[in-house]
């Protein structure tokens, strides 16, 4: 069950501090959690956790592929490994290890991939991945998530402790726009309808959820009724929800901080072509690599804005 937070506010806590607090809390509760880092301790606010609980936090250094192998080995001993690194390294840098050590062997490892898309900001093109979710969703048994705000992140992390298997979770590191009230709960594999509408459906994830909600408000001022769905589980996508809203509104716009290829837009299109072919548009990154800049600049540069969503929606009306 979800409840929306007041519009336009930032979270009170950075996403990285949500993660660090979760790990510390699990250790204090006696959980067999092991947190593994690839020389990004301070980037994920894990320095103090490592200092206080050195037996539960391992800094493996800049060797992401080996971090995944180490996590797989720990999982075989009954530990519950959580691996963190940036999205670029959690996907393309260690893909063979994700395949061989985690997915193929069905190991119980959770990968937390931070600095999603343009939120890598000043880390620039080498560290800014737009293809990561597409890479990981191609693995047979992977579950691929992108959390929306701090409330969702904390809730999903707690769920992951009790779930077995390979889960890959994408997030930003700093403050997100607050979407959900603290009492909200979430079901992995089910999208959240944030706003009802009859004329068009906007399906978004990550930082683009806030942009989709703003786009819906702007469209409403022009007499267009737009539904908004937070599709935070990319795989397995909520096929029935996509089908139902395609049948209801007959128009779909997907909105993602990711390449339009192999991510949310592709996943939604796959559902539509098999179940309810309707006109759609994909708002996302188109055949480009990243660059250095502020998040606001980069969202404008790559067309990841409410204005771009409104334009895409109008092209279908």
N, C-alpha and C positions, 0 to 999 in steps of 0.2 A: 504494500500500500504506500502510495506516495502523496506528499503534500508539498506544494511549491513555496519557496521562500519569496520574500518581496523582490520585485524586479530590480535589476541593475546594481545590486550590491556585490562586493567582493567577499570571499570567504574570510573568516577571522584568522585562519591558520593556513600556512603554506602546505602544499601537498606533500612535500618532502618531510615535513614535521609530522604529518599524519602517519607516514610510513615509519619513521623512526620511533614514534610513540607506540605504534602497533607492535613493532618488534620488541621493544623494551617491555611492554605489557605482557606479551606472550612469554618472555623469558621469566619474568617475575611470577607468572602463574604456573611455572614448572613445565611449560610446553617444550617438546623436543625440537623447537625451531632452531635453524642455523641460518644466519644471514651472510651471504657472500657478496663481496664488492670487488670491482675491478679498478682499484685506485681512484674511486669516486666517493670516498667516505664523507668528506665535507660537503660535496655536491648534494648528497641526499641526507644531510644532517645526522649522519651515523657516527660521528666522531665520539660523542659522549656515550653512546650505547656501547661502542667497542671498548672504550675505557672502563666502563662499569661492568661489562660482561664479556671479557676477552675470550672466554671459552665458547661463546655463541656467535661471534662475529669474526669472519675471516676476510682479510684483505688479500686477495690473490694477485694483485698487481695487474698491469696492463697486458692481460692475456685472456681475453674474453672466451675464446674457444675452450681453453683449459678450465676456466671457471665452470662452464657447463658440464664438462666431464667430471670435475670434482663434486659438483652438486649431485650428479647421477650416482656417484659412488656413495655419497652420504645418504641418499635416499634408500639405497639398498641395505643400509645398516639400521633403518627405521627412523632416521632423523627426517625432519621436514624442512628441506632447503628452500629458501627464498633468495633468488639471485637478482641483483640490481645492476643495470648499466644503462647507457643511453640507447635510444631506439635503433640508431644506426648500427651499433655494435651488437645489440640483442637480436638482430635479424640477419643482415648480410654478412657481418663479420664472423658469426659462429653458426651459420646455417647448417653445415654438415653435422655439427655436434647436436644441434636441436633435433635433427632427423635421427641420427644414429643412437645418441645416448639418452634422449628423452622420449621422443615420439615413437620410434620403432620398438624400443624396449618397454614402453608404457611406464616410465619412471615418474614418481610423484615429486615433481619439481615445479615451483612457481617462478616465473620470470617477470620481473617488474621492469618495464622499459620506459625510461623517462626522457624528458625533453622532446616531446612529440612534435613533429613537423616544424612549423615556423616558430614555436616556442623555444627552440634551440638558440634563437636570436644571434648573439655575438659569437657563438661557436662556429657559425658559418657553414658553408656548403658541405664540407667533408663530414660534419657531425649532424647535419640536418637531413633526416630521411623522410621521403614521401612515399617510399615503396615498401616499408617494413611490414605493415599489416597484410599486404598482398602476398609477401613472401611466406609469412608464418601460416596464413589461413590455407595454404596449399598442402600442409602436412595433414595426414589422415586423421589423427586423433586430437589435434590441437583444439583448445578452446581459446578464442581471441576476443579480448575485451578492451574497451577504451572508456575509462571513467570520466565523469562529467564535472564533479566538484568534490569538496572534502567530505561531505556527508556520505556520498556514494562510495568514495574510496575507502573510508573507514569501514563501512558496512560490508563491502565486497572482500576486503582483506580478511575480515573475521570469517566470512563464509569459506574462503580458500583454505583456511586452516583445517576445515573438516571435509574437504573434497579431495579425492584421490585423482592423480593424473597430471598431465602437462597443461598448465594454464599460462597464457601469455597476456599480460596486462599492460596497456599503454596509458601513460599519464603525463601531465606536465609536472614541473618540479615546484613552481612557485604558486602564487595565489590564483585561484580560478574564480570566475564569476559564480556566485552562489545561485544554484537552481533549486535545490531541495531543502525543505525544512528538516531539522534534526530528527524528527520522528519517522521519517521515510524509511521504508525497507524496499529491497530490490530482489528480483528473481533473475538469476543468470539464464539467458536464453529467451527472455521476454522483454520486448520493447515497452517503453513508458509513453503513454499518450499524455502530453503536457497541455494540449489545447485541442479542442474539437473544431472541426471546420467542414464545410460542404463542397467547396469549389476546388480545392487543391490540397495536397498533403506534402509537407516539408519533413523529410526524414534526415536527421542529423546525428552526429556523435561528437564527443569531446568538446573543444572550445566552440565548435560551430552550433552547438545547441543554443547558446545565448544569442548568437547571430540569427538563428532561425526564428526564435521567439520574437526578436525585434523586427524581423522581416514580416512576421505574421501581424504584428501590431501596425506596421506601416501599410500593409495590404488592406487591413480592416478599415483604415481611414479612407481607402479608395473603393470600399464596398465589396472587397474580396474576402471570403471566409476561408481561412487557411488552418488546417489541422497541423499540429507539430508533434512529431514522435522522436523521442530520444532512443536511438537504436544502439545502446551501449554494448550489446553483445553482437559482434560482427559475425562470429561463428560459434555455435550454430545460430544463424539469423532467425528471427521470429517470422517465419514464412507466412503463417496464418494472418498475422497482423498486417503485413505488407499487402497480402491478397485482399483482405477485408477493406482496407482504405483505398486501394486501387479501384475496387468495385464501387466504393462509396463516392469518391471524388473524381475519378477518371483522369487524374493528372498527378504526377509525382515529381518532386525536386529533391535530389539528395545533396547533402551539404557535409563536406569532410575536409579536415586539415591533413590531407593525404592526396596522393595521386588519384585522378579519376579512374585509373586503371587498377583493377584487382582489389580495390578497397570496398567502401560502402556502396558507391554507385554501381560497381560491377555486381556485388552481391544482391542488391535490390533488383537490378536488371535481370539477373538469372531467375529470380522468383517470378518476375512479371512475364517474361517470355514463355514460361512453362505454365502459368496459371491465369494471368489476366493482362494480356498485352495492352498497355495504355501509353500515351505520350509521356516522356519523362525528360528531365534535364539533369545534368550532373555539375554541381558547383564544387570545385576542388582544384588541385594543382594540375596543370596541363603541360606535359613534356618539358619540364624545367627542373633544374637543380636548385639547391638553396643558396643563400648569400647572407652576408652580415647585415644586421639591422635590428631595430627595435621591433617588438611584436606588432605594434600598431602599423608601422611602416610595412612590414612584411605581409600582414593581412591585406593591406591595400594593394601592395605590389602583385600579390598572387590571386587577388579577387576572392578572398575569404571573408566577405563582409555581408552584412544585412542587405546593403544596396545591390550586391551581385545576386543575392538570392531573390530579391524583389524583381530584378530584371529577368532572371531565368523564369520565374513564375509567370510574369506578364507575357513572356513569349509563348506560353501554353494556353493562354486565356483567349 
